[in-house]
């Protein structure tokens, strides 16, 4: 995920799988904000992207772990389309990591 963001082709929002191999979503998300101080403009923009967690567990402690890592929202898998739509709507035309936190 970090390599994709570092390529400069930035998405509007990051849907972060918490259980990725090699570098999990929590650690990946912790690293992204540090790019805000990087001289590269695409890294500065990446640092401001909203991050929405995708996790198989909707337990309060998993949601708390997402918040602790810096994620803006959390979706439990399997994802319901209406819930995804509700969360994404909160980030429409806002462009900030802190825009619509509902975790």
Residue frames as qw, qx, qy, qz and C-alpha x, y, z in Angstrom:
[[0.000, 0.885, 0.465, 0.000, 0.00, 0.00, 0.00],
 [0.298, -0.788, 0.094, 0.530, 2.77, 2.47, 0.85],
 [0.395, -0.130, 0.601, 0.683, 4.41, 1.82, -2.52],
 [0.196, 0.633, 0.665, 0.346, 1.13, 2.52, -4.31],
 [0.139, -0.940, -0.253, 0.181, 0.68, 5.80, -2.44],
 [0.413, -0.622, 0.305, 0.590, 4.31, 6.70, -3.06],
 [0.502, 0.264, 0.618, 0.544, 3.81, 6.26, -6.81],
 [0.008, 0.188, -0.064, -0.980, 1.92, 9.56, -6.88],
 [0.371, -0.258, -0.628, -0.634, -1.34, 8.16, -8.30],
 [0.090, -0.010, 0.705, -0.703, -3.40, 8.94, -5.21],
 [0.174, -0.507, -0.817, -0.212, -6.92, 7.69, -4.53],
 [0.269, -0.627, -0.094, -0.725, -9.61, 9.86, -2.96],
 [0.681, -0.522, 0.314, -0.406, -9.80, 7.60, 0.08],
 [0.261, 0.369, -0.890, 0.057, -7.85, 4.57, 1.32],
 [0.890, -0.254, -0.057, -0.375, -9.78, 1.39, 2.16],
 [0.099, 0.595, -0.765, 0.225, -7.23, -0.29, 4.43],
 [0.883, -0.161, -0.424, -0.122, -7.41, -4.01, 5.07],
 [0.464, -0.766, 0.375, -0.241, -6.21, -4.43, 8.65],
 [0.820, -0.276, 0.498, 0.054, -4.88, -7.94, 8.04],
 [0.634, 0.712, -0.291, -0.082, -2.60, -7.45, 5.03],
 [0.935, -0.096, -0.042, 0.338, 0.43, -9.72, 4.77],
 [0.605, 0.308, -0.134, 0.722, 3.94, -8.36, 5.48],
 [0.077, 0.035, -0.292, 0.953, 2.88, -4.96, 6.85],
 [0.010, -0.571, -0.814, 0.103, -0.58, -4.93, 8.44],
 [0.060, 0.748, 0.402, 0.524, -3.05, -2.12, 7.93],
 [0.463, -0.856, -0.187, 0.137, -2.55, -0.68, 11.40],
 [0.592, -0.440, 0.216, 0.640, 1.19, -0.20, 10.97],
 [0.384, 0.386, 0.472, 0.693, 0.76, 1.03, 7.40],
 [0.117, -0.868, -0.375, -0.303, -1.71, 3.65, 8.62],
 [0.551, -0.747, -0.048, 0.370, 0.66, 4.74, 11.42],
 [0.581, -0.155, 0.329, 0.728, 3.34, 5.48, 8.81],
 [0.310, 0.652, 0.499, 0.479, 1.25, 7.57, 6.41],
 [0.152, -0.966, -0.207, 0.022, 0.88, 10.77, 8.51],
 [0.566, -0.560, 0.228, 0.560, 4.66, 11.14, 8.79],
 [0.514, 0.327, 0.484, 0.628, 4.69, 11.87, 5.07],
 [0.022, 0.941, 0.335, 0.032, 3.09, 15.25, 5.80],
 [0.324, -0.848, 0.229, 0.350, 6.57, 16.63, 6.59],
 [0.700, 0.037, 0.514, 0.494, 8.12, 15.15, 3.44],
 [0.003, 0.506, -0.227, -0.832, 9.23, 17.63, 0.75],
 [0.028, 0.109, 0.830, 0.546, 7.56, 15.56, -2.00],
 [0.428, -0.014, 0.019, -0.904, 4.11, 17.08, -2.74],
 [0.692, -0.087, -0.589, -0.408, 2.50, 13.69, -3.50],
 [0.476, -0.120, -0.772, 0.403, 3.58, 12.39, -0.08],
 [0.092, 0.045, 0.374, -0.922, 2.11, 15.46, 1.61],
 [0.598, -0.028, -0.256, -0.759, -1.19, 14.84, -0.21],
 [0.650, -0.062, -0.755, -0.062, -1.07, 11.13, 0.72],
 [0.230, -0.031, -0.698, 0.677, -0.64, 12.05, 4.39],
 [0.332, 0.069, 0.219, -0.915, -3.97, 13.91, 4.26],
 [0.501, -0.069, -0.694, -0.512, -5.98, 11.04, 2.73],
 [0.702, -0.301, 0.314, -0.564, -8.79, 9.61, 4.82],
 [0.244, 0.230, -0.942, -0.012, -8.17, 5.98, 5.82],
 [0.784, -0.174, 0.061, -0.592, -11.13, 3.64, 6.33],
 [0.225, -0.337, 0.908, -0.111, -10.35, 0.34, 8.02],
 [0.810, 0.036, -0.389, -0.437, -11.71, -2.94, 6.70],
 [0.097, -0.360, 0.861, -0.346, -11.73, -5.57, 9.41],
 [0.493, -0.178, -0.813, -0.252, -13.40, -8.90, 9.99],
 [0.386, -0.429, -0.704, 0.414, -14.11, -7.99, 13.62],
 [0.097, -0.691, -0.211, -0.684, -16.47, -5.17, 14.56],
 [0.630, -0.533, -0.473, 0.310, -15.68, -5.52, 18.26],
 [0.151, -0.987, -0.038, -0.033, -15.13, -2.29, 20.22],
 [0.602, -0.606, 0.350, 0.386, -11.48, -3.17, 20.93],
 [0.618, 0.231, 0.501, 0.560, -10.79, -3.62, 17.18],
 [0.166, 0.887, 0.291, 0.319, -12.41, -0.24, 16.46],
 [0.411, -0.890, 0.116, 0.157, -10.29, 1.31, 19.22],
 [0.690, -0.247, 0.433, 0.525, -7.16, -0.19, 17.64],
 [0.462, 0.588, 0.437, 0.500, -8.14, 1.42, 14.32],
 [0.096, -0.978, -0.112, -0.145, -8.55, 4.83, 15.97],
 [0.620, -0.673, 0.256, 0.312, -5.23, 4.40, 17.78],
 [0.672, 0.046, 0.473, 0.568, -3.51, 3.69, 14.45],
 [0.018, -0.403, 0.157, 0.901, -4.94, 6.89, 12.94],
 [0.062, 0.325, 0.818, 0.470, -7.74, 5.46, 10.83],
 [0.231, -0.085, 0.006, -0.969, -10.72, 7.74, 10.25],
 [0.779, -0.029, 0.047, -0.625, -13.48, 5.14, 10.05],
 [0.205, -0.232, 0.950, -0.032, -13.99, 1.42, 10.30],
 [0.757, 0.131, -0.242, -0.592, -16.06, -1.02, 8.25],
 [0.592, -0.219, 0.762, -0.146, -16.68, -4.60, 9.30],
 [0.353, 0.245, -0.757, -0.492, -16.46, -7.29, 6.63],
 [0.376, 0.388, 0.594, 0.597, -18.53, -8.36, 4.87],
 [0.019, -0.203, -0.046, 0.978, -19.18, -4.77, 3.91],
 [0.283, 0.675, 0.667, -0.142, -22.75, -3.64, 3.45],
 [0.357, 0.442, 0.362, 0.739, -23.10, -1.32, 0.46],
 [0.211, -0.876, -0.306, -0.307, -25.33, 1.11, 2.37],
 [0.625, -0.713, -0.005, 0.317, -22.73, 1.42, 5.15],
 [0.607, -0.023, 0.298, 0.736, -19.88, 1.95, 2.67],
 [0.160, 0.662, 0.398, 0.614, -21.94, 4.59, 0.91],
 [0.399, -0.886, -0.233, -0.049, -22.73, 6.35, 4.21],
 [0.647, -0.553, 0.121, 0.510, -19.08, 6.51, 5.20],
 [0.513, 0.167, 0.384, 0.749, -17.79, 7.56, 1.77],
 [0.027, 0.831, 0.405, 0.381, -20.43, 10.29, 1.57],
 [0.481, -0.838, -0.100, 0.240, -18.79, 11.86, 4.62],
 [0.550, -0.404, 0.331, 0.652, -15.56, 12.35, 2.68],
 [0.473, 0.626, 0.476, 0.397, -17.01, 13.71, -0.56],
 [0.241, 0.797, 0.076, 0.549, -15.33, 17.00, -1.47],
 [0.540, -0.841, 0.032, -0.008, -13.54, 17.29, 1.87],
 [0.691, 0.560, -0.323, 0.323, -10.05, 15.86, 1.25],
 [0.096, -0.668, 0.550, -0.492, -8.77, 15.60, 4.82],
 [0.417, 0.043, -0.884, 0.207, -7.82, 12.76, 7.17],
 [0.017, -0.193, -0.704, 0.683, -9.97, 14.29, 9.91],
 [0.265, -0.131, -0.363, -0.884, -13.06, 15.09, 7.83],
 [0.704, -0.228, -0.238, -0.629, -15.72, 12.65, 8.92],
 [0.183, 0.221, -0.907, 0.308, -14.49, 10.45, 11.72],
 [0.734, -0.277, -0.071, -0.616, -17.26, 8.16, 12.92],
 [0.559, 0.145, -0.800, 0.165, -15.22, 5.28, 14.34]]
